[in-house]
Amino acid sequence: MGSNEIYTIGREFGSLGKQVGRDLAERLGIKFYDKELLQQAAKESGLCEEIFESHDEKPTNSFLYSLVMDTYTGGSYSTAPFLDMPLNHKVFLAQFDAIKKIAANESCVIVGRCADYALADEPHCLNIFVRSNMDDRIKRISERLNVSENKAKDIIKKKDKERSSYYNYYTSKKWGDARSYDLCLNTSQISVEDSIELILKYRECMRNHNK
């Protein structure tokens, strides 16, 4: 890969992680990939986009992760191993391949979908995790979805479990563990704007360190 500067963002549900990513991309004048990534992966793989929507960041326990990587052929979706693979693995691999292609072509911000793992060999990739205190997340989701705080808490727990299971299953790392990322931010302690400033400062330090 070249010298494109990539930012990947993992996030707890209701932590404002997606907003951090979108605002960061806007600030830098680079593309922001979230649902757009699904559309590109679907288009390039020939798999139906609706299938991607239903499998997006949903965990699976049907086969070992090693099966997925053993049959990963660098984006060849016509080989026998790929055709025989369970659908959820096909979805993961199509996204995995799309992430690599995007990062090779441009600087960008990618939210979720194990992007940090897909780009593990990319030296210019800055991996960020955004979290927030549960009380703040409950309040945000309750207001955003117009549900009770108890309902909001249930939704948060379910979404976090889905993201955690998906990430832990498909990668060799642990979702939310500081060792899985370069920078972890708590939006209960600082604003979205300050989060972006810290990310940009970290990037500047990375450049200086690698000179």
C-alpha positions in Angstrom: 0.0 0.0 0.0 1.0 3.6 -0.5 1.1 6.5 1.9 -2.6 7.0 2.2 -3.6 8.0 5.7 -6.4 5.7 7.0 -8.4 6.1 10.1 -10.5 3.2 11.4 -13.0 3.7 14.2 -14.4 1.0 16.4 -17.2 2.3 18.7 -19.6 1.4 21.4 -23.2 2.0 20.5 -24.3 5.5 21.4 -20.8 6.7 22.0 -20.9 9.2 19.1 -18.1 7.2 17.4 -19.8 7.5 14.0 -20.1 11.2 14.4 -16.5 11.5 15.3 -15.6 9.6 12.2 -17.9 11.6 9.9 -16.7 14.9 11.3 -13.1 13.8 11.1 -13.5 12.9 7.4 -15.2 16.3 6.7 -12.5 18.2 8.5 -9.8 16.4 6.5 -11.7 16.5 3.2 -11.5 12.7 2.8 -14.2 10.1 2.3 -16.2 8.5 5.1 -17.1 4.9 4.8 -19.9 3.2 6.8 -22.9 1.9 4.9 -21.2 3.1 1.7 -18.7 0.4 2.3 -21.4 -2.3 2.3 -22.7 -1.0 -1.0 -19.2 -1.0 -2.6 -18.5 -4.5 -1.3 -21.9 -5.8 -2.6 -21.3 -4.2 -6.0 -17.8 -5.6 -6.4 -18.6 -9.1 -5.2 -21.9 -9.5 -7.0 -23.7 -10.4 -3.8 -27.0 -8.8 -3.2 -26.9 -5.6 -1.2 -29.8 -6.7 1.0 -27.8 -9.7 2.1 -25.1 -7.4 3.3 -27.5 -5.3 5.2 -28.9 -8.3 7.1 -25.4 -9.7 7.9 -23.7 -6.5 8.7 -21.6 -6.9 11.8 -23.7 -9.8 13.0 -21.7 -12.6 14.7 -21.6 -16.2 13.5 -20.6 -19.4 15.2 -21.1 -21.8 12.3 -17.4 -22.3 11.3 -14.0 -21.5 12.7 -12.4 -18.3 11.7 -9.4 -20.2 10.3 -11.7 -21.6 7.6 -12.4 -18.1 6.5 -8.8 -17.1 6.2 -7.7 -20.4 4.7 -10.1 -19.9 1.8 -9.5 -16.2 1.4 -8.0 -15.8 -2.1 -7.4 -12.1 -2.4 -10.8 -11.2 -3.7 -11.5 -14.1 -6.1 -15.2 -14.8 -5.7 -15.4 -17.5 -8.3 -13.2 -20.1 -6.8 -14.7 -23.3 -5.4 -13.8 -22.7 -1.7 -15.5 -19.3 -1.8 -18.6 -20.7 -3.6 -18.9 -23.4 -1.0 -18.5 -21.0 2.0 -21.4 -20.0 4.3 -23.0 -16.8 3.3 -21.9 -14.8 6.3 -18.3 -15.7 5.6 -18.8 -14.5 2.0 -20.1 -11.2 3.3 -17.1 -10.8 5.6 -14.6 -11.6 2.9 -16.2 -9.2 0.4 -16.1 -6.4 3.0 -12.5 -7.4 3.9 -11.5 -7.1 0.3 -13.3 -3.8 -0.3 -11.6 -2.3 2.7 -8.2 -3.2 1.4 -8.9 -1.8 -2.0 -10.3 1.5 -0.6 -7.3 1.9 1.7 -4.9 1.3 -1.2 -6.6 4.0 -3.3 -7.3 6.9 -1.0 -7.0 8.4 2.4 -10.3 7.8 4.3 -12.2 7.1 7.5 -13.7 3.7 7.9 -16.1 3.0 10.8 -16.5 -0.6 12.2 -16.4 -3.8 10.2 -13.0 -5.0 11.5 -11.3 -2.4 9.3 -8.4 -2.2 11.7 -7.8 -5.9 11.3 -8.2 -5.9 7.6 -5.5 -3.2 7.4 -3.2 -4.6 10.1 -0.2 -4.5 7.6 -0.9 -0.8 6.7 1.7 1.4 8.5 -0.3 4.6 7.9 -3.5 3.3 9.5 -4.5 4.9 12.8 -6.9 2.7 14.7 -9.3 4.4 17.2 -11.9 3.1 19.6 -14.6 5.5 20.9 -16.4 4.7 24.1 -18.7 6.6 26.5 -20.2 6.1 29.9 -23.4 4.0 30.0 -25.5 6.8 31.4 -24.6 9.1 28.6 -25.2 6.5 26.0 -28.6 5.6 27.4 -29.6 9.3 27.3 -28.5 9.7 23.7 -30.1 6.6 22.4 -33.3 7.2 24.4 -33.6 10.6 22.7 -32.4 9.5 19.3 -34.8 6.6 19.1 -37.6 8.1 21.2 -37.7 5.1 23.6 -37.6 4.7 27.4 -34.2 4.7 29.1 -34.7 1.0 30.0 -35.4 0.2 26.4 -32.4 2.2 25.3 -30.2 0.3 27.7 -31.4 -3.0 26.3 -30.7 -1.8 22.7 -27.2 -0.7 23.7 -26.4 -4.0 25.3 -27.6 -5.9 22.3 -25.8 -3.8 19.8 -22.5 -3.9 21.8 -22.8 -7.7 22.1 -23.3 -8.0 18.3 -20.3 -5.8 17.5 -18.1 -7.5 20.1 -19.0 -11.0 19.0 -18.5 -10.2 15.3 -15.1 -8.5 16.0 -13.8 -11.2 18.4 -14.9 -14.0 16.0 -13.4 -12.7 12.8 -10.2 -11.2 14.2 -7.4 -12.3 16.6 -8.1 -9.4 18.9 -10.7 -8.3 21.5 -13.3 -5.6 20.8 -12.9 -2.6 23.1 -9.5 -3.8 24.5 -7.0 -1.0 24.5 -4.4 -3.4 23.1 -6.5 -3.7 19.9 -6.2 0.0 19.0 -3.7 2.9 18.8 -6.0 5.4 20.5 -9.0 5.1 22.8 -11.3 8.0 23.5 -14.1 8.6 26.0 -16.7 11.0 24.7 -18.1 11.4 28.2 -14.9 13.2 29.1 -14.3 15.2 25.9 -16.4 16.5 23.1 -16.6 15.3 19.5 -14.5 18.3 18.4 -11.8 17.7 21.1 -11.8 14.0 20.1 -11.0 15.0 16.5 -8.2 17.4 17.7 -6.7 14.5 19.7 -6.8 12.2 16.7 -5.1 14.8 14.5 -2.5 15.4 17.1 -1.8 11.7 17.4 -1.5 11.5 13.6 1.1 14.4 13.7 3.0 12.5 16.4 2.9 9.3 14.3 4.4 11.2 11.3 7.2 12.7 13.5 8.0 9.3 15.1 8.2 7.6 11.7 10.4 10.2 10.0 
